[in-house]
Amino acid sequence: PALSLDGHCAKLSKAVKQQYMELPQRDTVQAMYIWIDGTGEDLRRKTKTLNAEPKTIEDVPEWNFVGSDYDMYLIPRAMFRDPFRKDPNKLILCEALRRDCKPAETNLRHTCKKIMDMVENLHPWFGMEQDNHLSSSFCDCRYIEEAIEKLSRRQSYHNRAYDPKGGLDNARRLTGFSAPDINKFSAGVANHSAAVRIPRSVAQDQRGYLEDRRPSANCDPYSVTEALIRTCLLNEEGEEPVEYSER
């Protein structure tokens, strides 16, 4: 039967939960492993009890989970304090590998990390909202104009990278009405209907950042930021990403 969380039941539920949250852990730590699932949009998670508090991500052991028909590896990549279960418990962000140790189909972090390493000396900055901002502390308007020109020549590639359905989700949103048109590239100062918007303050100061307003709300940030770096900083052209040899 369903449990109502209204009124008295809600208070009772929170009280019971709090009793378990306050149980002594002694020296053990609950590490919640989190990863992107096979849909490319949702998250999965499970918790491992560790015998000691990890100090760095290297202290967190690899793990596995059952994929569609075989076990997949979970590789810890980042660790954060758990705001829900409190210290010393941890949240562990992972990437998923197949049994042959190659990236899972929805593990877009793997190639994104490779691309980011290629431009680490340029220190690109990203601000993720529903719009995606590419900024740099050394980004003058001449560079912004060059980046816009590069983006204008790669419309189809970015459409595919900007939502998990390869552009199908954005086709319903980017209609040109108070939003960019998915079939046309446009750019402008303080123009919220443009594909790429230049904030008015940036135009006045002649330096700052650009806003690419096309990525969907359910986009994969790894896919979006990788596409921006490939086009704007690695000067890629054409409708397919360039394959680079291992460094």
C-alpha positions as CSV (number, residue, x, y, z in Angstrom):
1,P,0.0,0.0,0.0
2,A,1.1,3.6,-0.6
3,L,2.3,5.6,2.4
4,S,0.9,9.1,2.7
5,L,3.5,11.7,3.7
6,D,0.9,14.3,4.7
7,G,0.6,15.6,8.2
8,H,1.4,13.2,11.0
9,C,2.8,10.5,8.7
10,A,5.3,12.9,7.2
11,K,6.6,13.9,10.7
12,L,6.8,10.2,11.7
13,S,8.7,9.3,8.6
14,K,11.3,12.1,9.2
15,A,11.6,11.1,12.8
16,V,12.2,7.4,12.0
17,K,14.7,8.4,9.2
18,Q,16.6,10.6,11.6
19,Q,17.1,7.8,14.1
20,Y,18.8,5.8,11.4
21,M,20.8,8.8,10.2
22,E,22.2,9.2,13.7
23,L,23.3,5.6,14.2
24,P,27.1,5.5,15.1
25,Q,29.3,4.6,12.1
26,R,32.5,4.1,14.2
27,D,35.3,4.3,11.7
28,T,33.3,3.3,8.6
29,V,32.3,5.6,5.8
30,Q,29.4,5.3,3.3
31,A,30.6,6.1,-0.2
32,M,27.8,6.6,-2.7
33,Y,28.9,5.8,-6.2
34,I,27.1,7.9,-8.8
35,W,27.2,7.5,-12.6
36,I,25.3,8.3,-15.8
37,D,23.1,5.3,-16.9
38,G,22.4,3.9,-20.3
39,T,19.9,6.5,-21.2
40,G,22.6,9.2,-21.1
41,E,20.2,11.4,-19.1
42,D,19.5,9.7,-15.8
43,L,21.8,8.9,-12.8
44,R,22.3,5.6,-11.0
45,R,23.8,5.2,-7.6
46,K,24.7,2.6,-5.0
47,T,26.7,2.7,-1.7
48,K,29.8,0.9,-0.6
49,T,30.9,0.8,3.1
50,L,34.6,1.7,3.4
51,N,36.6,0.8,6.5
52,A,38.3,4.2,6.6
53,E,37.6,7.7,5.3
54,P,39.3,8.3,1.9
55,K,41.5,11.3,1.8
56,T,41.8,11.5,-2.0
57,I,40.0,9.9,-5.0
58,E,42.9,7.5,-5.3
59,D,41.8,6.0,-1.9
60,V,38.4,5.0,-3.3
61,P,38.3,1.5,-4.8
62,E,36.9,0.7,-8.2
63,W,33.6,-1.1,-8.2
64,N,31.1,-2.6,-10.7
65,F,27.4,-2.8,-11.5
66,V,25.3,-5.0,-13.7
67,G,24.7,-3.5,-17.1
68,S,22.2,-4.8,-19.7
69,D,23.8,-8.2,-19.9
70,Y,27.1,-8.1,-18.2
71,D,29.0,-6.3,-15.4
72,M,30.4,-2.8,-16.0
73,Y,33.3,-1.2,-14.2
74,L,32.8,2.0,-12.1
75,I,36.0,4.1,-12.0
76,P,36.0,6.9,-9.3
77,R,36.9,10.3,-10.8
78,A,35.8,12.9,-8.2
79,M,34.9,12.9,-4.5
80,F,32.7,15.3,-2.5
81,R,31.4,15.5,1.0
82,D,28.0,14.0,1.3
83,P,25.5,16.8,2.2
84,F,22.7,14.4,2.9
85,R,24.4,11.7,5.1
86,K,26.9,14.2,6.4
87,D,30.6,13.8,7.2
88,P,32.5,11.6,7.0
89,N,30.4,10.1,4.2
90,K,31.2,10.8,0.6
91,L,29.7,11.2,-2.9
92,I,31.8,9.5,-5.6
93,L,31.3,10.6,-9.2
94,C,32.3,7.8,-11.5
95,E,32.6,6.9,-15.2
96,A,31.4,3.6,-16.5
97,L,33.6,1.2,-18.5
98,R,32.6,-1.9,-20.4
99,R,34.0,-5.3,-19.5
100,D,36.7,-4.7,-22.2
101,C,37.6,-1.5,-20.3
102,K,36.4,0.7,-23.1
103,P,34.1,3.6,-22.2
104,A,30.4,2.8,-22.0
105,E,28.3,4.2,-24.8
106,T,26.9,7.0,-22.6
107,N,30.3,7.7,-21.0
108,L,31.1,11.0,-22.8
109,R,33.5,12.1,-20.1
110,H,36.2,9.9,-21.5
111,T,36.6,11.8,-24.8
112,C,35.8,15.1,-23.2
113,K,38.7,14.7,-20.8
114,K,41.1,13.9,-23.7
115,I,40.0,17.1,-25.6
116,M,40.2,19.3,-22.4
117,D,43.8,18.1,-21.8
118,M,44.7,19.3,-25.3
119,V,43.8,22.9,-24.4
120,E,44.6,23.0,-20.7
121,N,47.1,25.8,-21.3
122,L,44.3,28.0,-22.6
123,H,42.3,27.7,-19.4
124,P,38.7,27.7,-20.9
125,W,35.9,28.5,-18.5
126,F,32.3,27.2,-18.8
127,G,29.2,28.3,-17.0
128,M,26.5,25.7,-17.3
129,E,22.9,26.9,-17.3
130,Q,20.2,26.0,-19.8
131,D,22.5,28.2,-22.0
132,N,26.1,27.3,-22.1
133,H,28.7,30.1,-21.7
134,L,32.2,29.8,-23.1
135,S,34.4,32.3,-21.4
136,S,38.1,33.1,-20.9
137,S,39.9,35.6,-18.9
138,F,41.8,36.5,-22.1
139,C,38.8,36.6,-24.4
140,D,38.6,39.9,-26.3
141,C,36.0,40.7,-28.9
142,R,38.3,39.7,-31.8
143,Y,38.5,36.2,-30.4
144,I,34.7,36.1,-29.8
145,E,34.0,37.1,-33.4
146,E,36.4,34.4,-34.6
147,A,34.6,31.8,-32.4
148,I,31.2,32.8,-33.7
149,E,32.4,32.5,-37.3
150,K,33.7,28.9,-36.5
151,L,30.4,28.0,-34.8
152,S,28.4,29.3,-37.8
153,R,30.1,26.8,-40.1
154,R,29.4,23.8,-37.9
155,Q,25.6,24.1,-37.2
156,S,24.7,20.4,-37.8
157,Y,27.5,19.0,-35.6
158,H,26.6,21.3,-32.7
159,N,22.9,20.5,-33.0
160,R,23.7,16.8,-32.6
161,A,26.0,17.4,-29.6
162,Y,23.6,19.7,-27.8
163,D,20.9,17.2,-26.7
164,P,21.0,13.5,-25.9
165,K,18.7,12.6,-28.8
166,G,21.0,13.9,-31.4
167,G,19.1,17.1,-32.0
168,L,15.5,15.7,-31.9
169,D,14.7,17.3,-28.5
170,N,16.0,20.6,-29.6
171,A,14.0,20.5,-32.8
172,R,10.9,20.9,-30.7
173,R,12.3,23.8,-28.6
174,L,14.5,25.8,-31.1
175,T,11.7,27.1,-33.3
176,G,12.8,30.7,-33.6
177,F,10.1,32.0,-31.3
178,S,11.8,33.6,-28.3
179,A,14.6,31.0,-29.0
180,P,17.1,30.3,-31.7
181,D,16.0,28.5,-34.9
182,I,17.6,25.1,-35.1
183,N,17.9,25.4,-38.9
184,K,19.6,28.8,-38.9
185,F,22.7,30.1,-37.2
186,S,22.5,33.6,-35.8
187,A,24.4,35.8,-33.3
188,G,23.8,39.2,-31.8
189,V,24.4,41.5,-28.9
190,A,21.8,41.1,-26.1
191,N,19.7,39.0,-28.5
192,H,17.9,36.2,-26.7
193,S,16.6,34.7,-29.9
194,A,20.1,34.3,-31.3
195,A,22.0,31.0,-31.3
196,V,25.0,32.8,-29.8
197,R,24.3,35.9,-27.6
198,I,26.9,38.5,-26.7
199,P,26.0,40.2,-23.4
200,R,25.7,43.9,-23.7
201,S,28.4,44.4,-21.0
202,V,30.8,42.3,-23.1
203,A,30.2,44.4,-26.2
204,Q,30.8,47.6,-24.2
205,D,34.0,46.3,-22.5
206,Q,35.3,44.6,-25.7
207,R,36.2,41.5,-23.7
208,G,34.4,38.7,-21.8
209,Y,32.5,35.7,-23.0
210,L,29.9,34.4,-25.4
211,E,26.7,32.5,-24.7
212,D,25.7,29.5,-26.8
213,R,21.9,29.3,-26.2
214,R,21.2,26.1,-28.1
215,P,22.0,23.3,-25.7
216,S,18.9,21.6,-24.2
217,A,18.1,21.5,-20.5
218,N,18.8,17.7,-20.6
219,C,22.1,18.1,-22.4
220,D,25.2,16.2,-21.4
221,P,27.7,18.9,-20.3
222,Y,30.6,16.7,-21.4
223,S,29.2,16.5,-24.9
224,V,28.5,20.3,-25.1
225,T,31.8,21.5,-23.7
226,E,33.7,19.1,-25.8
227,A,32.0,20.3,-29.0
228,L,32.7,24.0,-28.1
229,I,36.4,23.2,-27.5
230,R,36.7,21.2,-30.7
231,T,35.2,24.0,-32.8
232,C,36.4,27.2,-31.1
233,L,39.9,26.2,-29.9
234,L,41.0,23.2,-31.9
235,N,39.6,24.7,-35.1
236,E,37.9,21.6,-36.3
237,E,35.7,21.8,-39.3
238,G,33.1,19.5,-40.9
239,E,30.2,17.6,-39.5
240,E,32.1,14.9,-37.6
241,P,34.6,15.1,-34.7
242,V,38.3,14.6,-35.5
243,E,39.9,11.5,-34.2
244,Y,43.2,12.2,-32.4
245,S,45.9,9.7,-31.6
246,E,46.7,8.9,-28.0
247,R,49.2,11.3,-26.5
